[in-house]
Amino acid sequence: MDADAIEEGRRRWQARYDKARKREADFTTLSGDEVEPVYGPRPGDAYEGFERIGWPGEYPYTRGLHATGYRGRTWTIRQFAGFGNAEQTNERYKMILAAGGGGLSVAFDMPTLMGRDSDDPRSLGEVGHCGVAIDSAADMEVLFKDIPLGDVTTSMTISGPAVPAFCMYLVAAERQGVDPAVLNGTLQTDIFKEYIAQKEWLFEPEPHLRLIGDLMEYCAKGIPAYKPLSVSGYHIREAGATAAQELAYTLADGFGYVELGLSRGLDVDHFASGLSFFFDAHLDFFEEIAKFRAARRIWARWMKEVYGAKNEKSMWLRFHTQTAGVSLTAQQPYNNVVRTAVEALAAVLGGTNSLHTNALDETLALPSEQAAEIALRTQQVLMEETGVANVADPLGGSWYVEQLTDRIEADAERIFEQIKERGLRAHPDGQHPIGPITSGILRGIEDGWFTGEIAESAFQYQRSLEKGDKRVVGVNVHHGSVTGDLEILRVSHEVEREQVRVLADRKDRRDDAKVAASLKAMLDAARDGSNMIPAMLDAVRAEATLGEICNTLRDEWGVYTEPPGF
């Protein structure tokens, strides 16, 4: 790009920056020197390929969505928490908010994630152990007791039964007197990544997509600020994918949901801004920064050139980041504080919109209060003490970072072509029921291609660990330690017994006829093709349980069994 074009871009950036609101903060170095809000080529210098880098707040958004970077608003500190019953988790949420957390992120227990009630025989021994147990709207009310849902953003990490769980959240808001139309937050809902990596599905893919399409329509019409889909690469990376695979599979899933919305007749410039993303921040510091920058650029280009988006916000890739759980070690667990800090810094330098930092003891158990506080303080030290929030995309223009960004983008594009080829094999006539990327994803799920690719990457990494080519402190190098055993959080089995008792009491006190009628109405909606959300909300208001709702749909749609792979 020639010098004149670069200077024109700088003037456009300056105009945006001058109009934007900035934080009241000290934007100087520790030594007291003023720093500029952004840095670029020197005036008069040409820079080959600068159009791919650009200025913050300008297409293709490689350097961030906003001209101000974090000078306008810092990332949201969002700590992931959930354990035991709703009352216990409510107490932890209040602690997080009182300590300066800016948003909540709900972790559900395994029965809830699988659409099972706490009294289901298959739930035995799992209630409240890896997250909070939620059986009905009454539990959701307790979970957010004294936390005004109109004033806090909430992320819920659940996919298979995401839609009924969201209905419970809406009813809890109603019972607080909050208009659901003002709610803001994120629901994961991403069923593609369940088939690809995490394996927490309920039905075949098509019924799940039916529910997701209904949810997208409902939120687009009535809950404009809420994001009904958080497309998750985190679990794909945690399963063993490389950075490029995480990026490509995640964005492909996002393209699939765009195609789903378009197939429903929705305007891309109306619903696309309701999509958000969730990425892993791993330990290869510069590769992770490059991954985040490439993600914004790819998403903007595809939304504009492939899916016809015209609204700027429809091209924005907004993303939450969590530090890599898989990088934590049970050996020398205090090393995990250092790992988490490095990963969090990579997320911030990559321009994350919100961030969760893992606790040092999460490889052993749910976080203790002390470990959760250290994780929170890690973000606050980065935000308040390091100066990283003073400058937008401070690594922009680095030869290394820009080369990595280009390389990861090219790797991702090659993977997109492989996915489209699989879709063409499934529909050689080119008549894709939803869209070409969606067809390729469904074919890749059906024949085990995604899981096979991830398994191969995980195997290669494990082999390099065992050979010593990759080193992990405390695991295959530097073994000596003076650290004693940690005191870890243990969830009492009394939690399960009490949750089952409370559930039985609620079932005794509700109107069973009303529950049965509402479940039948929901089933009728499933059969006649109408939007299922209103009928599901009525079932939730009648105190139908998560398990009852999911089992009704399992009986209608059947369950999914993954094809075997060898």
ABEGO torsion letter per residue (X at the ends): XBAAAAAAAAAAAAAAAAABBBBBBBBBBAAGBBBBABBBBBBGBBBBGAAAAEBBGBOAGAAEABAAEAAABBBBBBBBBEBEBAAAAAAAAAAAAAAGBABBBBBBBAAAAAGBBAABAAABGABGAAEBBBABAAAAAAAABGBBAAABBBBBBBAAAAAAAAAAAAAAAAAAGBBAAABBEBBAGBAAAAAAAAGBBABBAAAAAAAAAAAAAAAAAABAABBABBBBAAAAAAAGBBAAAAAAAAAAAAAAAAAAAAAAGBBAAAAAAABBBBBBBBABAAAAAAAAAAAAAAAAAAAAAAAGBABAAAABBBBBBBBBAAABBABGAAAAAAAAAAAAAAAAAAGBABBBBBBAAAAABBBBAAAAAAAAAAAAAAAAAAGAAABBGAABGBAAAAAAAAAAAAAAAAAAAAAAAAAAAABAAGBBAAEAAAAAAAAAAAAGAAAAAAAAAAAAAAAAAAAGABBBBGAABGABBABBBBBBBBBBAAAAAAAAAAAAAAAAABBAAAAAAAAAAAAAAAAAGBBAAAAAAAAAAAGBBAAAAAAAAAAAAEBBBBBBBX
